[in-house]
Amino acid sequence: MSRTDAPPLPEPLRVPVADSHTHLDMQDGTVEEGLARAAAVNVTAVVQVGCDVKGSHWAAETAAAHPSVHAAVALHPNEAPRIVHGDPEGTARQGAREPGGKAALDEALAEIDALAALPHVRAVGETGLDFFRTGPEGIASQEESFRAHIEIAKRHGKALVIHDREAHEDVLRVLADAGAPERTVFHCYSGDAEMARICAAAGYFMSFAGNVTFKNAQPLRDALAVAPAELVLVETDAPFLTPAPYRGRPNAPYLVPVTLRSMAEVRGVDEDSLAATVYDNTARAFDF
């Protein structure tokens, strides 16, 4: 079987669960097909996450059209430097871009602010800091954008969804300095057990993705083991981070059960109770 083939549907969960972070716009097939496959295994709600202005509009429109979809809107941390400084090379998904400066960033943030006011937009994110893909010249614009998103989330009473890649200390610093919203979610939690204790003390939700199943991810499993049950979420981040044994193949919300079962094993609980807890946590985090 090809590494590019979609994995098979797993055994359905007996208790409904929610995918707290997915990108339906980057997945194969229609939204309806993706939601149907998810529902077939008892993944009954998804949070569709925007990463730029266009994607955030798409997320809001998709959530308005589908009751099981809840939208999050934002400029991804790597998007802010692209807006300010330009991107002459471009990416596979996005073409080259001319520098727009602070005015262009302010304009984009104003659009995110307007979208965040919509009732079916449940969160502002994914925002935060990413020191893996952005060099030193982009850090200031990333932090400016991050702080703006924090204020947008608080102004509209929405959850904040954090993207934190190789920036743990700085993300925690900005949240403490700016004052985190009442509901803050660390998407694709990537810290260790000590950071999990810090997040728990602050009341931050920690969402675990398929990489918690990877062989080299013991620090993630250690973090999951100490995270308070009431702060644990599950996600796909699809089409990325497909859980083992399907790593390298396309991810989608219907694969949440694979990750959730692995999480239940790490925590020493049965999958039904974990699914129920995670669904309740997700509904509380995103107010649906």
Salt bridges, closest charged atoms under 4 A:
GLU32 OE2 - HIS66 NE2 3.33
GLU79 OE1 - ARG82 NH1 3.09
GLU79 OE2 - ARG97 NH1 2.93
ASP87 OD2 - ARG82 NE 2.80
ASP106 OD2 - LYS102 NZ 2.89
GLU111 OE1 - HIS57 NE2 2.91
ASP113 OD2 - ARG155 NH2 3.12
ASP113 OD1 - HIS156 NE2 2.58
GLU126 OE2 - HIS21 NE2 2.96
GLU126 OE2 - HIS23 NE2 3.35
GLU126 OE1 - HIS76 NE2 3.53
GLU126 OE1 - HIS163 ND1 2.84
GLU126 OE1 - HIS187 NE2 3.31
ASP130 OD2 - HIS163 NE2 2.76
GLU143 OE2 - ARG147 NE 3.14
GLU143 OE1 - ARG173 NH2 2.93
GLU144 OE2 - LYS102 NZ 3.52
GLU151 OE2 - LYS154 NZ 3.41
ASP164 OD2 - HIS168 ND1 2.60
ASP170 OD1 - ARG173 NH2 2.99
ASP177 OD2 - ARG147 NH1 2.80
GLU194 OE1 - ARG197 NH1 3.78
GLU235 OE2 - HIS187 ND1 2.78
ASP237 OD1 - HIS21 NE2 3.65
ASP237 OD1 - HIS23 NE2 3.10
GLU271 OE1 - ARG261 NE 3.01
ASP272 OD2 - ARG14 NE 3.05
